[in-house]
Amino acid sequence: MGINGKALAYGILAGLGILAFYIFVLTLFQSYGFALYEFKRLWIWLVPLAAGFGTQIGLYTSIKQDAAMNRGIAASGTISGGSMLVCCTHYLLNIIPLIGITALSTFSSFLMAYQKAFFSIGIASSIAGIALMLYHKRKMKGGQC
């Protein structure tokens, strides 16, 4: 089984893209320096999430003939991206008083308290999504689909 260049490129671009999105969101709400600081602090969580997301996109690209796979990828990919976004949302606390929405501070505190749990769920769902896709790919190769 050879490497599908298009799938590899899409996977790499997706993984880098989700990391760029993370940096962009933090830069938007704080600063670029702060975004880099947070990336350095949380890289142990962010890199596996991005790698899992990129792997899923690459696998999807190589086996996209099966329409039933779309739901699993969407759910797992959404959880990975959502986990990274949840990481950023507690930084909204800094602007909440300025826009007069005090009820959101409780929600943001909840997200901050369970940040690593959200990361863990995202990584676990990514692993499950990759396993499902690899199983499907092997099944397709064996002519069972």
Buried (B, 14 or more C-beta within 10 A) or exposed (E): EEEBEEBBEBBBBBBEBBBEBBBEBBBEBBEEEEBEEBBEEBEEBBEBBBBBBBBBBBBBBBBEEBEEBEEBBEEBBBBBBBBBBBBBBBBBBEEBEEEEEEEBBEBBEEBBEEBEEBBEBBBEBBBBBBEBBEEBBEEBEEEEE
